[in-house]
Amino acid sequence: MNRAMSGPCAVGIVIVNGPAGSSAAFTDTERLDVVLAFSRGWDTLYTLSDKNSPVRPHLLMMADLRVVTLSIDPATIPAPSTTSPSNADYTSRETPWRAAALQALGYSTGTAGIQAYNQYLLTKSWAVGVTPTSAYVAFVTKYHAAWMAYTHGSSAYQVYQYPWVSASGDFELAGAGGWGTDWQRVVAHETGHIFGAPDEYAASQCSSAQTFGVLGIRNGNCENDTTVPHVPCLMRANTSDVCTFTIQTFGWVDANSDGVLDVAP
């Protein structure tokens, strides 16, 4: 699978719906908002690639939208309890509804099911007539999660806790407010993680000594490096711009100026 942010990418957007009348059930308006947020988030990436890539990366995001309705009572999933969740916090909240969603889609639970769905996305016949070179799954749910949005890059999937990430202020935890109508920027940010870009904000405990992405680029815009100035960036504060280091992490590099990205789709 192509590890650079270039070429056609297939995305399985799975809206994990709860029982009718429950707090985990989506309305038609909310489902539409999910679709629009992904479309606008990807538009942000298209704009950034046109502005910052030396060669057009021909980025094309293609969506496979699924809605699964579960019988799980949302009250059985514990609410988040900390702004610094542990692996156990993520697992205990995510596993019940994610496993059920994968089973509803016809896949096994765990990462094996996610990988099987990704393989389907890579090999299915797309109406646009192109074959994707990368794929990932995005679960959008109203069931509790340990954080409003996060990405498991190695397993190629994301989680968005919809009421939290789309909240205009604090929703689940004090001091951890959502992004309101701007949550499409979170989609763009989390897509960056799929392709290996790191967080650059101080609370992520980033280090400028670490390297990321298919080209092994150091995290030079990390806020924890006090020896250099920092600039606004999609991976630092969900801004609508990217720094030089992020551009390179995405694989938007043509070092020998031959008109072809160093990492081609």
KOLGU-606185 format. One line per 4 residues: number of its first residue (from 1); their letters; for each residue z, x, y of N, C-alpha, C. Coordinates in nm, 4 decimals. Each point is the difference from the previous one (the first is absolute). Layout:
residues N
NUM = A = Z,X,Y,Z,X,Y,Z,X,Y | ...
This chain:
residues 265
1 = MNRA = 0.0000,0.0835,-0.1191,0.0000,-0.0835,0.1191,0.0000,0.0874,0.1247 | -0.0803,-0.0387,0.0988,-0.0068,0.0729,0.1253,0.1351,-0.0035,0.0712 | 0.0524,0.1172,0.0338,0.1313,0.0073,0.0630,-0.0078,0.0117,0.1514 | -0.1211,0.0069,0.0548,-0.0172,0.0017,0.1444,-0.0302,-0.1405,0.0504
5 = MSGP = 0.0296,-0.0255,0.1273,-0.0280,-0.1304,0.0571,-0.1462,-0.0059,0.0431 | -0.0862,-0.0160,-0.0978,-0.1430,-0.0073,0.0263,-0.0669,-0.0778,-0.1113 | -0.1154,-0.0559,0.0298,-0.0727,-0.0767,-0.0986,0.0597,-0.1374,-0.0229 | -0.0551,-0.0763,-0.0932,0.0498,-0.1353,-0.0280,0.1305,0.0011,-0.0780
9 = CAVG = 0.0947,-0.0823,0.0438,0.1315,-0.0101,-0.0636,0.0270,-0.1460,-0.0344 | 0.0361,-0.0257,-0.1245,0.0311,-0.1355,-0.0456,0.1505,-0.0237,0.0053 | 0.0394,-0.1134,0.0543,0.1422,-0.0302,0.0168,0.0321,-0.1356,-0.0626 | 0.0925,0.0001,-0.0928,0.0477,-0.1247,-0.0567,0.1170,-0.0504,0.0821
13 = IVIV = -0.0229,-0.1023,0.0820,0.1072,-0.0591,0.0807,0.0605,-0.1145,-0.0814 | 0.1229,0.0182,-0.0425,0.0667,-0.0988,-0.0849,0.1103,-0.0685,0.0801 | -0.0209,-0.1250,0.0348,0.1036,-0.0779,0.0674,0.0904,-0.0584,-0.1080 | 0.1233,0.0468,-0.0022,0.0961,-0.0417,-0.1026,0.0786,-0.1183,0.0545
17 = NGPA = -0.0399,-0.1188,-0.0433,0.0527,-0.1252,0.0509,0.1186,-0.0466,-0.0843 | 0.0967,-0.0644,0.0649,0.1151,-0.0533,-0.0715,-0.0152,-0.1481,-0.0293 | 0.0987,-0.0595,-0.0638,-0.0065,-0.1430,-0.0336,-0.0162,-0.0872,0.1248 | -0.0715,-0.1095,-0.0138,-0.0207,-0.0911,0.1129,0.1336,-0.0428,0.0592
21 = GSSA = 0.0074,0.0046,0.1327,0.1216,-0.0414,0.0692,0.1052,0.1076,0.0122 | -0.0214,0.1154,-0.0635,0.0988,0.1078,0.0067,-0.0307,0.0930,0.1174 | 0.0945,0.0897,0.0283,-0.0190,0.0953,0.1099,-0.1067,0.1038,-0.0318 | -0.0430,0.0075,-0.1255,-0.1009,0.0983,-0.0401,-0.1407,-0.0584,-0.0026
25 = AFTD = -0.0136,-0.1279,0.0357,-0.1312,-0.0649,-0.0018,-0.0740,0.0256,0.1308 | -0.1284,0.0298,-0.0107,-0.0853,0.0230,0.1166,-0.0666,-0.1302,0.0439 | -0.0142,-0.0168,0.1302,-0.0813,-0.1090,0.0525,-0.1441,0.0468,0.0094 | -0.0926,-0.0926,0.0188,-0.1403,0.0369,0.0173,-0.0181,0.0886,0.1232
29 = TERL = 0.0740,-0.0291,0.1052,-0.0092,0.0805,0.1228,0.0466,0.1420,-0.0249 | 0.1063,0.0157,-0.0783,0.0507,0.1349,-0.0302,-0.0989,0.0776,-0.0867 | -0.0629,-0.0659,-0.0938,-0.1008,0.0675,-0.0826,-0.1152,0.0498,0.0874 | -0.0421,-0.0840,0.0936,-0.1064,0.0403,0.0915,0.0437,0.1194,0.0835
33 = DVVL = 0.1253,-0.0009,0.0440,0.0519,0.1113,0.0792,-0.0039,0.1304,-0.0794 | 0.0293,-0.0070,-0.1300,-0.0064,0.1191,-0.0852,-0.1417,0.0554,-0.0028 | -0.0966,-0.0871,-0.0226,-0.1397,0.0435,-0.0059,-0.0424,0.0630,0.1325 | 0.0372,-0.0635,0.1107,-0.0381,0.0518,0.1318,0.0668,0.1341,0.0282
37 = AFSR = 0.1255,0.0161,-0.0417,0.0706,0.1259,0.0244,-0.0683,0.1157,-0.0720 | -0.0421,-0.0222,-0.1238,-0.0699,0.1059,-0.0721,-0.1354,0.0290,0.0641 | -0.0708,-0.1042,0.0370,-0.1301,0.0196,0.0639,0.0137,0.0785,0.1297 | 0.0977,-0.0349,0.0817,0.0203,0.0674,0.1280,0.0551,0.1406,-0.0194
41 = GWDT = 0.0863,0.0186,-0.0999,0.0495,0.1341,-0.0284,-0.1123,0.0933,-0.0419 | -0.0891,-0.0506,-0.0836,-0.1145,0.0820,-0.0414,-0.0961,0.0239,0.1156 | -0.0141,-0.1000,0.0891,-0.0825,0.0204,0.1193,0.0544,0.1156,0.0839 | 0.1332,0.0117,0.0060,0.0615,0.1121,0.0717,-0.0457,0.1324,-0.0597
45 = LYTL = -0.0039,0.0080,-0.1328,-0.0435,0.1227,-0.0670,-0.1484,0.0263,0.0229 | -0.0810,-0.1056,-0.0004,-0.1431,0.0180,0.0288,-0.0182,0.0605,0.1389 | 0.0740,-0.0559,0.0968,-0.0105,0.0488,0.1378,0.0449,0.1454,0.0101 | 0.1094,0.0326,-0.0666,0.0501,0.1376,0.0021,-0.0993,0.0962,-0.0649
49 = SDKN = -0.0643,-0.0426,-0.1082,-0.0956,0.0888,-0.0670,-0.1213,0.0243,0.0875 | -0.0479,-0.1031,0.0697,-0.1136,0.0174,0.0904,0.0338,0.0949,0.1145 | 0.1248,-0.0060,0.0458,0.0441,0.0793,0.1148,0.0359,0.1428,-0.0366 | 0.0551,0.0204,-0.1203,0.0619,0.1290,-0.0305,-0.0654,0.0809,-0.1109
53 = SPVR = -0.0853,-0.0601,-0.0810,-0.0607,0.0756,-0.1088,-0.1275,0.0682,0.0471 | -0.0195,0.1292,-0.0324,-0.1210,0.0714,0.0424,-0.1255,-0.0547,-0.0675 | 0.0187,-0.0617,-0.1145,-0.1092,-0.0620,-0.0749,0.0481,-0.1373,-0.0428 | -0.0871,-0.0986,0.0059,0.0419,-0.1347,-0.0398,0.0499,0.0012,-0.1439
57 = PHLL = 0.1234,-0.0447,-0.0229,0.0531,-0.0023,-0.1366,-0.0485,-0.1206,-0.0812 | -0.0791,-0.0873,0.0673,-0.0534,-0.1181,-0.0685,0.1121,-0.0789,-0.0690 | 0.1104,-0.0135,0.0699,0.1142,-0.0729,-0.0523,-0.0331,-0.1487,-0.0106 | 0.0229,-0.0571,-0.1172,-0.0259,-0.1420,-0.0234,0.1117,-0.0545,-0.0876
61 = MMAD = 0.0786,-0.0917,0.0554,0.1112,-0.0591,-0.0733,-0.0448,-0.1363,-0.0539 | 0.0169,-0.0211,-0.1310,-0.0438,-0.1227,-0.0649,0.1203,-0.0655,-0.0671 | 0.0215,-0.1284,0.0265,0.1205,-0.0681,-0.0463,-0.0258,-0.0906,-0.1197 | 0.0897,0.0072,-0.0963,0.0060,-0.0916,-0.1134,0.1290,-0.0784,0.0169
65 = LRVV = -0.0096,-0.1195,0.0591,0.1188,-0.0770,0.0366,0.0450,-0.0873,-0.1165 | 0.1277,0.0126,-0.0371,0.0589,-0.0816,-0.1053,0.1280,-0.0646,0.0533 | 0.0262,-0.1210,-0.0428,0.1264,-0.0671,0.0301,0.0619,-0.0414,-0.1328 | 0.1207,0.0489,-0.0260,0.0711,-0.0392,-0.1218,0.1280,-0.0724,0.0399
69 = TLSI = 0.0299,-0.1077,-0.0678,0.1200,-0.0771,0.0295,0.0996,0.0169,-0.1144 | 0.1177,0.0500,0.0319,0.1025,0.0286,-0.0997,0.1060,-0.1099,-0.0022 | 0.0726,-0.0060,-0.1096,0.1093,-0.0969,-0.0128,0.1358,0.0627,0.0301 | 0.0005,0.1269,0.0359,0.1255,0.0716,0.0252,0.0700,-0.0571,0.1237
73 = DPAT = 0.1256,-0.0289,-0.0128,0.0807,-0.0468,0.1121,0.0234,0.1182,0.0950 | -0.0425,-0.0111,0.1256,0.0179,0.1135,0.0927,0.1458,0.0401,0.0194 | 0.0938,-0.0915,-0.0258,0.1429,0.0308,0.0164,0.0475,0.1013,-0.1030 | -0.0782,0.0212,-0.1071,0.0411,0.0957,-0.1033,-0.0371,0.1433,0.0357
77 = IPAP = -0.0792,0.0188,0.1051,-0.0379,0.1346,0.0443,0.0928,0.0399,0.1136 | 0.0780,0.1073,-0.0157,0.0982,0.0360,0.1039,-0.0659,0.0397,0.1316 | 0.0630,-0.0382,0.1074,-0.0480,0.0365,0.1331,0.0209,0.1492,0.0225 | -0.0786,0.0614,0.0879,0.0192,0.1425,0.0298,0.1350,0.0219,0.0671
81 = STTS = 0.0576,0.1174,-0.0236,0.1353,0.0242,0.0487,0.0139,0.1255,0.0848 | -0.1086,0.0755,0.0159,0.0092,0.1260,0.0745,-0.1350,0.0358,0.0601 | 0.0033,0.0707,0.1126,-0.1239,0.0486,0.0608,-0.0454,0.1320,-0.0619 | 0.0772,0.0498,-0.0960,-0.0380,0.1211,-0.0736,0.0060,-0.0299,-0.1501
85 = PSNA = -0.0903,-0.0847,-0.0476,0.0075,-0.0431,-0.1404,-0.0249,0.1135,-0.0980 | 0.0676,-0.0069,-0.1130,-0.0176,0.0965,-0.1082,-0.1111,-0.0482,-0.0926 | -0.0398,0.0846,-0.0931,-0.0990,-0.0411,-0.0998,0.0492,-0.1214,-0.0783 | 0.1301,-0.0014,-0.0284,0.0573,-0.1137,-0.0728,-0.0099,-0.1289,0.0810
89 = DYTS = 0.0162,0.0103,0.1330,-0.0120,-0.1176,0.0865,-0.1415,-0.0574,-0.0072 | -0.0998,0.0893,0.0069,-0.1395,-0.0452,-0.0092,-0.0260,-0.0662,-0.1342 | 0.0419,0.0662,-0.1075,-0.0290,-0.0475,-0.1348,0.0635,-0.1350,-0.0295 | 0.1270,-0.0162,0.0370,0.0710,-0.1229,-0.0344,-0.0593,-0.1227,0.0682
93 = RETP = -0.0575,0.0178,0.1169,-0.0564,-0.1123,0.0743,-0.1469,-0.0245,-0.0339 | -0.0722,0.1055,-0.0233,-0.1444,-0.0120,-0.0207,-0.0378,-0.0379,-0.1426 | 0.0671,0.0576,-0.0978,-0.0436,-0.0122,-0.1388,-0.0133,-0.1434,-0.0509 | 0.0974,-0.0908,0.0257,-0.0121,-0.1344,-0.0581,-0.1260,-0.0749,0.0427
97 = WRAA = -0.0256,-0.0068,0.1313,-0.1162,-0.0768,0.0437,-0.1311,0.0763,-0.0210 | 0.0035,0.1327,0.0109,-0.1237,0.0761,-0.0223,-0.0445,-0.0097,-0.1451 | 0.0954,0.0117,-0.0938,-0.0332,-0.0104,-0.1413,-0.0585,-0.1376,-0.0320 | 0.0624,-0.1043,0.0550,-0.0488,-0.1361,-0.0241,-0.1388,-0.0203,0.0612
101 = ALQA = -0.0235,0.0585,0.1164,-0.1305,-0.0128,0.0647,-0.1089,0.0672,-0.0825 | 0.0290,0.1189,-0.0514,-0.0981,0.0697,-0.0826,-0.0306,-0.0789,-0.1266 | 0.1020,-0.0578,-0.0610,-0.0217,-0.0810,-0.1187,-0.0847,-0.1226,0.0319 | 0.0231,-0.0600,0.1164,-0.0797,-0.1156,0.0411,-0.1467,0.0367,0.0209
105 = LGYS = -0.0242,0.1256,0.0341,-0.1370,0.0485,0.0174,-0.0630,0.0419,-0.1322 | 0.0806,0.0028,-0.1056,-0.0520,0.0376,-0.1305,0.0179,0.1458,-0.0349 | 0.0892,0.0691,0.0733,0.0226,0.1421,-0.0243,0.1422,0.0232,-0.0503 | 0.0213,0.1146,-0.0584,0.1341,0.0357,-0.0443,0.0867,0.0338,0.1201
109 = TGTA = 0.1299,-0.0011,-0.0208,0.0912,0.0314,0.1094,0.0060,0.1510,0.0217 | 0.0547,0.0394,0.1135,0.0154,0.1422,0.0289,-0.1274,0.0632,0.0536 | 0.0036,0.1311,0.0117,-0.1133,0.0719,0.0582,-0.1253,-0.0090,-0.0864 | 0.0160,-0.0209,-0.1303,-0.1173,-0.0135,-0.0871,-0.0839,-0.1207,0.0410
113 = GIQA = 0.0668,-0.1097,0.0359,-0.0712,-0.1186,0.0446,-0.0693,0.0217,0.1328 | 0.0669,0.0709,0.0902,-0.0609,0.0306,0.1297,-0.1221,0.0888,-0.0191 | 0.0111,0.0992,-0.0844,-0.1132,0.0882,-0.0268,-0.1159,-0.0760,-0.0624 | 0.0298,-0.0952,-0.0881,-0.1054,-0.0799,-0.0617,-0.0703,-0.0866,0.1039
117 = YNQY = 0.0763,-0.0563,0.0925,-0.0604,-0.0806,0.1069,-0.0856,0.0886,0.0901 | 0.0501,0.1183,0.0335,-0.0791,0.0930,0.0803,-0.1307,0.0363,-0.0699 | 0.0063,0.0202,-0.1308,-0.1213,0.0328,-0.0747,-0.0997,-0.1161,0.0042 | 0.0514,-0.1206,-0.0091,-0.0863,-0.1183,0.0139,-0.0687,0.0000,0.1372
121 = LLTK = 0.0775,0.0300,0.1055,-0.0560,0.0014,0.1348,-0.1106,0.1042,0.0141 | 0.0156,0.1117,-0.0697,-0.0986,0.1072,0.0081,-0.1288,-0.0323,-0.0760 | 0.0082,-0.0869,-0.0974,-0.1145,-0.0227,-0.0877,-0.0622,-0.1391,0.0134 | 0.0657,-0.0936,0.0706,-0.0545,-0.1355,0.0121,-0.1275,0.0021,0.0833
125 = SWAV = -0.0792,-0.1036,-0.0158,-0.1235,-0.0133,0.0765,0.0324,-0.0657,0.1335 | -0.0193,0.0735,0.1095,0.0327,-0.0501,0.1331,-0.1226,-0.0629,0.0649 | 0.0202,-0.1087,0.0729,-0.1099,-0.0733,0.0618,-0.0773,0.0852,0.1008 | 0.0676,0.0990,0.0585,-0.0676,0.0840,0.0996,-0.0912,0.1023,-0.0659
129 = GVTP = 0.0034,0.0090,-0.1329,-0.0934,0.0855,-0.0713,0.0322,0.1474,0.0020 | 0.1258,0.0353,0.0235,0.0389,0.1409,-0.0012,0.1100,0.0204,-0.1037 | 0.0135,0.1228,-0.0451,0.1038,0.0354,-0.0963,0.1116,0.0742,0.0719 | 0.1219,-0.0508,-0.0039,0.1103,0.0679,0.0703,0.0318,0.1345,-0.0621
133 = TSAY = 0.0440,0.0925,0.0843,0.0420,0.1318,-0.0470,0.1510,0.0148,0.0007 | 0.0706,-0.1003,0.0521,0.1461,0.0001,-0.0015,0.0483,-0.1443,-0.0037 | 0.1267,-0.0177,-0.0392,0.0557,-0.1346,-0.0099,0.1513,0.0053,0.0070 | 0.0589,-0.1089,0.0465,0.1450,-0.0144,-0.0044,0.0356,-0.1485,0.0036
137 = VAFV = 0.1259,-0.0295,-0.0294,0.0491,-0.1375,-0.0039,0.1037,-0.0185,0.1097 | -0.0071,-0.1121,0.0700,0.0974,-0.0329,0.1042,0.0680,-0.1322,-0.0358 | 0.1290,0.0057,-0.0309,0.0778,-0.1204,-0.0281,0.0612,-0.0499,0.1307 | -0.0246,-0.1263,0.0329,0.0599,-0.0614,0.1186,0.0877,-0.1144,-0.0483
141 = TKYH = 0.1274,0.0036,0.0341,0.0935,-0.0966,-0.0562,0.1038,-0.0450,0.1021 | 0.0610,-0.1147,-0.0275,0.1143,-0.0456,0.0773,0.1294,0.0172,-0.0788 | -0.0127,0.0456,-0.1255,0.1193,0.0390,-0.0750,0.0608,0.1236,0.0673 | 0.1290,0.0216,-0.0204,0.0665,0.1134,0.0615,-0.0589,0.1325,-0.0484
145 = AAWM = -0.0006,0.0965,0.0885,-0.0366,0.1377,-0.0317,0.0978,0.0905,0.0733 | 0.0061,0.1255,-0.0397,0.0961,0.0921,0.0611,-0.0392,0.0403,0.1406 | -0.1286,-0.0122,0.0324,-0.0482,0.0355,0.1337,-0.1170,-0.0899,0.0351 | -0.0349,-0.0074,0.1285,-0.1034,-0.0929,0.0448,-0.1398,0.0348,-0.0510
149 = AYTH = -0.0297,0.1289,-0.0173,-0.1305,0.0420,-0.0509,0.0112,0.1433,-0.0487 | -0.0615,0.0274,-0.1139,0.0026,0.1366,-0.0528,-0.1136,0.0187,-0.1003 | -0.0286,0.1264,-0.0277,-0.1126,0.0359,-0.0857,0.0439,0.0993,-0.1065 | -0.0432,-0.0228,-0.1218,0.0138,0.0968,-0.1087,-0.1380,0.0627,-0.0198
153 = GSSA = -0.0236,0.1106,0.0683,-0.1317,0.0606,-0.0032,-0.0430,0.0449,-0.1375 | 0.0928,0.0558,-0.0775,-0.0357,0.0523,-0.1314,-0.0403,-0.1111,-0.0960 | 0.0538,-0.1197,0.0216,-0.0348,-0.1144,-0.0843,-0.1013,-0.0919,0.0665 | -0.0402,0.0341,0.1222,-0.1037,-0.0729,0.0745,0.0322,-0.1485,0.0180
157 = YQVY = 0.1216,-0.0257,0.0507,0.0294,-0.1385,0.0368,0.0956,-0.0038,0.1187 | -0.0004,-0.1165,0.0660,0.0831,-0.0226,0.1174,0.0786,-0.1288,-0.0173 | 0.1073,-0.0124,0.0803,0.0778,-0.1231,0.0069,0.0203,-0.0361,0.1469 | -0.0244,-0.1265,0.0323,0.0274,-0.0521,0.1339,0.0917,-0.1215,-0.0158
161 = QYPW = 0.1208,0.0076,0.0576,0.0897,-0.1147,0.0000,-0.0374,-0.0805,0.1242 | -0.0778,-0.1035,-0.0212,-0.0689,-0.0670,0.1111,0.0908,-0.0502,0.1125 | 0.1066,-0.0750,-0.0268,0.0800,-0.0495,0.1127,0.0622,0.1118,0.0826 | 0.0303,0.1116,-0.0657,0.0636,0.1120,0.0681,-0.1014,0.0776,0.0834
165 = VSAS = -0.1084,0.0420,-0.0605,-0.0966,0.0842,0.0709,-0.0665,-0.0760,0.1148 | -0.0095,-0.1329,-0.0121,-0.0663,-0.0787,0.1035,0.0985,-0.0608,0.0997 | 0.1298,0.0307,-0.0162,0.1017,-0.0523,0.0919,-0.0118,0.0657,0.1362 | 0.0319,-0.0747,0.1044,-0.0064,0.0557,0.1359,0.1240,0.0809,0.0342
169 = GDFE = 0.1077,-0.0176,-0.0758,0.1231,0.0757,0.0214,0.0654,0.0298,-0.1335 | 0.1294,0.0273,0.0022,0.0717,0.0266,-0.1243,-0.0125,-0.1207,-0.0932 | -0.0230,0.0283,-0.1264,-0.0118,-0.1093,-0.0962,0.0995,0.0164,-0.1128 | -0.0151,0.1044,-0.0794,0.0898,0.0221,-0.1135,0.1219,0.0832,0.0374
173 = LAGA = -0.0198,0.1037,0.0820,0.1083,0.0917,0.0338,0.0004,0.0271,0.1492 | 0.1172,0.0102,0.0582,0.0123,0.0333,0.1416,-0.0578,0.1391,0.0244 | -0.0796,0.0106,0.1052,-0.0594,0.1285,0.0332,-0.1238,0.0337,-0.0795 | -0.0497,-0.0952,-0.0777,-0.1208,0.0223,-0.0796,-0.0947,-0.1173,0.0199
177 = GGWG = -0.0437,-0.0155,0.1249,-0.0847,-0.1129,0.0352,-0.1424,0.0149,-0.0494 | -0.0676,-0.1137,-0.0153,-0.1394,-0.0004,-0.0413,-0.0934,0.0300,0.1154 | -0.1283,-0.0243,-0.0225,-0.1029,0.0369,0.0971,-0.0689,-0.1203,0.0618 | 0.0464,-0.1194,-0.0327,-0.0591,-0.1192,0.0595,-0.1494,-0.0090,-0.0262
181 = TDWQ = -0.0737,-0.0430,0.1009,-0.1449,-0.0155,-0.0161,-0.0728,0.1334,-0.0109 | 0.0707,0.1105,0.0234,-0.0607,0.1328,-0.0128,0.0163,0.0586,-0.1393 | 0.0369,-0.0814,-0.0989,0.0262,0.0590,-0.1309,-0.1265,0.0506,-0.0683 | -0.1171,-0.0308,0.0587,-0.1220,0.0611,-0.0535,0.0024,0.1521,0.0152
185 = RVVA = 0.0769,0.0501,0.0978,0.0137,0.1452,0.0141,0.0750,0.0595,-0.1182 | 0.0920,-0.0793,-0.0557,0.0712,0.0441,-0.1197,-0.0981,0.0117,-0.1171 | -0.0942,-0.0934,-0.0087,-0.1027,0.0073,-0.1040,-0.0792,0.1299,0.0132 | -0.0395,0.0341,0.1221,-0.0736,0.1243,0.0220,0.0851,0.1212,-0.0369
189 = HETG = 0.1270,-0.0018,0.0416,0.0927,0.1098,-0.0300,0.0184,0.0172,-0.1507 | 0.0259,-0.1107,-0.0693,0.0236,0.0089,-0.1441,-0.1265,0.0398,-0.0759 | -0.1151,-0.0381,0.0506,-0.1260,0.0448,-0.0608,-0.0133,0.1514,0.0137 | 0.0490,0.0538,0.1109,0.0022,0.1452,0.0160,0.0787,0.0667,-0.1103
193 = HIFG = 0.1115,-0.0602,-0.0397,0.0805,0.0560,-0.1100,-0.0769,-0.0002,-0.1319 | -0.0809,-0.1021,-0.0227,-0.0792,-0.0059,-0.1233,-0.0869,0.1245,-0.0134 | -0.0497,0.0475,0.1140,-0.0881,0.1167,-0.0020,0.0730,0.1304,0.0326 | 0.1318,-0.0010,-0.0169,0.0761,0.1238,0.0051,0.0604,0.0387,0.1320
197 = APDE = -0.0166,-0.0814,0.1044,0.0571,0.0346,0.1301,0.1506,-0.0224,-0.0012 | 0.0786,0.0917,0.0571,0.1456,-0.0138,0.0004,0.0507,-0.0751,0.1221 | 0.1233,-0.0475,-0.0070,0.0681,-0.0486,0.1194,0.0268,0.1187,0.0915 | -0.0022,-0.0261,0.1309,0.0231,0.1065,0.0970,0.1233,-0.0262,0.0870
201 = YAAS = 0.0672,-0.1131,-0.0190,0.1163,-0.0316,0.0825,0.1252,0.0641,-0.0607 | 0.0968,0.0289,0.0855,0.1178,0.0785,-0.0397,0.0799,-0.0653,-0.1118 | 0.0146,-0.1338,0.0043,0.0822,-0.0684,-0.0989,-0.0549,0.0117,-0.1421 | -0.1257,0.0376,-0.0126,-0.0598,0.0169,-0.1333,0.0423,0.1316,-0.0643
205 = QCSS = 0.0722,0.0824,0.0764,0.0432,0.1324,-0.0467,-0.1213,0.0889,-0.0309 | -0.1033,-0.0158,0.0809,-0.1206,0.0799,-0.0193,0.0248,0.1467,0.0333 | -0.0887,0.0841,-0.0497,0.0069,0.1433,0.0268,-0.1404,0.0516,0.0283 | -0.0130,0.0803,0.1041,-0.1313,0.0553,0.0339,-0.0430,0.1073,-0.0982
209 = AQTF = 0.0892,0.0415,-0.0894,-0.0344,0.1022,-0.0993,-0.0701,-0.0609,-0.1217 | 0.0123,-0.1309,-0.0164,-0.0614,-0.0662,-0.1153,-0.1479,-0.0269,0.0255 | -0.0784,-0.0007,-0.1069,-0.1438,-0.0249,0.0121,-0.0373,-0.1281,-0.0741 | -0.1071,-0.0654,0.0483,-0.0358,-0.1316,-0.0520,-0.1515,-0.0183,-0.0034
213 = GVLG = -0.0412,-0.1017,-0.0737,-0.1412,-0.0363,-0.0043,-0.0806,0.0906,-0.0899 | -0.1225,-0.0396,-0.0231,-0.0869,0.0723,-0.0920,-0.0301,0.1417,0.0486 | 0.0111,0.0243,0.1311,-0.0267,0.1325,0.0551,0.1272,0.0822,0.0199 | 0.1158,-0.0562,-0.0341,0.1252,0.0744,0.0121,0.0337,0.0356,0.1439
217 = IRNG = 0.0048,-0.0999,0.0868,0.0246,0.0205,0.1430,0.1498,-0.0124,0.0297 | 0.0540,0.0920,0.0779,0.1424,-0.0054,0.0314,0.0285,-0.1137,0.0984 | 0.1209,-0.0489,-0.0023,0.0416,-0.1115,0.0846,0.0379,0.0532,0.1382 | -0.0994,0.0434,0.0744,0.0236,0.0682,0.1272,0.0448,-0.0881,0.1142
221 = NCEN = -0.0038,-0.1330,-0.0174,0.0472,-0.0911,0.1048,0.1358,-0.0597,-0.0355 | 0.0683,0.0594,-0.0969,0.1311,-0.0486,-0.0421,0.1008,0.0145,0.1134 | 0.0689,-0.1073,0.0324,0.0959,0.0010,0.1113,0.1179,0.0927,-0.0247 | 0.0256,0.0345,-0.1236,0.1138,0.0876,-0.0296,-0.0283,0.1464,0.0306
225 = DTTV = -0.1251,0.0313,0.0307,-0.0343,0.1359,0.0425,0.0144,0.0066,0.1515 | 0.1090,0.0572,0.0460,0.0297,0.0019,0.1439,-0.0684,0.1151,0.0727 | -0.0784,0.0802,-0.0715,-0.0642,0.1159,0.0625,-0.1352,-0.0339,0.0596 | -0.0501,-0.1215,-0.0268,-0.1326,-0.0379,0.0501,0.0071,-0.1379,0.0630
229 = PHVP = -0.0904,-0.0306,0.0929,-0.0043,-0.1361,0.0560,-0.0574,-0.0976,-0.1015 | 0.0367,-0.1264,0.0129,-0.0493,-0.1027,-0.0899,-0.0838,-0.1005,0.0786 | -0.0954,-0.0603,-0.0655,-0.0875,-0.0966,0.0660,0.0087,-0.1334,-0.0728 | -0.0292,-0.1099,0.0706,-0.0023,-0.1305,-0.0659,-0.1014,0.0006,-0.1150
233 = CLMR = 0.0325,-0.0692,-0.1071,-0.0881,0.0024,-0.1162,0.0265,-0.1215,-0.0884 | -0.1023,-0.0426,-0.0695,0.0126,-0.1100,-0.0948,0.1105,0.0256,-0.1012 | 0.0145,0.1240,-0.0447,0.0980,0.0325,-0.1025,0.1366,0.0357,0.0586 | 0.0095,0.0040,0.1323,0.1287,0.0288,0.0637,0.0667,-0.1268,0.0522
237 = ANTS = -0.0766,-0.0854,0.0669,0.0597,-0.1203,0.0591,-0.0944,-0.1192,-0.0067 | -0.0899,0.0009,-0.1004,-0.0963,-0.1092,-0.0175,-0.0845,-0.0238,0.1255 | -0.0294,0.1062,0.0733,-0.0852,-0.0148,0.1176,-0.1453,-0.0146,-0.0446 | -0.0858,-0.0322,0.0943,-0.1409,-0.0190,-0.0332,-0.0798,0.1286,0.0189
241 = DVCT = 0.0630,0.1145,-0.0165,-0.0690,0.1279,0.0080,0.0543,0.0914,-0.1095 | -0.0686,0.1117,-0.0229,0.0433,0.0950,-0.1024,-0.0012,0.1410,0.0576 | 0.0901,0.0832,-0.0516,0.0057,0.1387,0.0436,-0.0947,0.0848,-0.0851 | -0.0192,0.1236,0.0405,-0.0913,0.0898,-0.0705,0.0401,0.0196,-0.1452
245 = FTIQ = 0.1292,0.0099,-0.0244,0.0468,0.0240,-0.1363,-0.0294,-0.1205,-0.0911 | 0.0199,-0.1199,0.0533,-0.0276,-0.1203,-0.0787,-0.1487,-0.0119,-0.0306 | -0.0833,0.0305,0.0976,-0.1453,-0.0025,-0.0208,-0.0377,0.0885,-0.1181 | 0.0596,0.1182,-0.0049,-0.0313,0.0929,-0.1086,0.0559,-0.0497,-0.1329
249 = TFGW = 0.1197,-0.0613,0.0048,0.0593,-0.0534,-0.1227,-0.0881,-0.1084,-0.0591 | -0.0603,-0.0825,0.0854,-0.0909,-0.1044,-0.0472,-0.1252,0.0586,-0.0654 | -0.0257,0.1286,0.0224,-0.1207,0.0616,-0.0532,-0.1184,-0.0091,0.0935 | 0.0249,-0.0309,0.1270,-0.1082,-0.0103,0.0976,-0.0261,0.1387,0.0594
253 = VDAN = -0.0546,0.0877,-0.0837,-0.0213,0.1399,0.0375,-0.1382,0.0456,-0.0463 | -0.0697,0.0659,0.0905,-0.1280,0.0643,-0.0338,0.0067,0.1429,0.0524 | 0.0762,0.0841,-0.0702,0.0296,0.1347,0.0482,-0.1233,0.0872,0.0142 | -0.0999,-0.0190,-0.0857,-0.1194,0.0850,0.0078,-0.1140,-0.0633,0.0799
257 = SDGV = 0.0286,-0.1168,0.0628,-0.0964,-0.0677,0.0860,-0.1342,-0.0239,-0.0656 | 0.0048,-0.0395,-0.1285,-0.1260,-0.0264,-0.0699,-0.0356,-0.1479,0.0003 | 0.0753,-0.0797,0.0751,-0.0281,-0.1420,0.0102,0.0536,-0.0823,-0.1155 | 0.0816,0.0634,-0.0857,0.0588,-0.0698,-0.1132,0.1513,0.0271,-0.0002
261 = LDVA = 0.0796,-0.1033,-0.0196,0.1439,0.0218,-0.0077,0.0309,0.0970,-0.1135 | 0.0985,0.0874,0.0217,0.0366,0.0984,-0.1018,0.0447,-0.0664,-0.1291 | 0.0539,-0.1211,0.0123,0.0368,-0.0788,-0.1179,-0.0862,-0.1255,0.0012 | -0.1073,0.0016,-0.0755,-0.0936,-0.1127,0.0004,0.0469,-0.1076,-0.0972
265 = P = -0.0366,-0.1272,0.0262,0.0352,-0.1097,-0.0921,-0.0557,0.0256,-0.1402
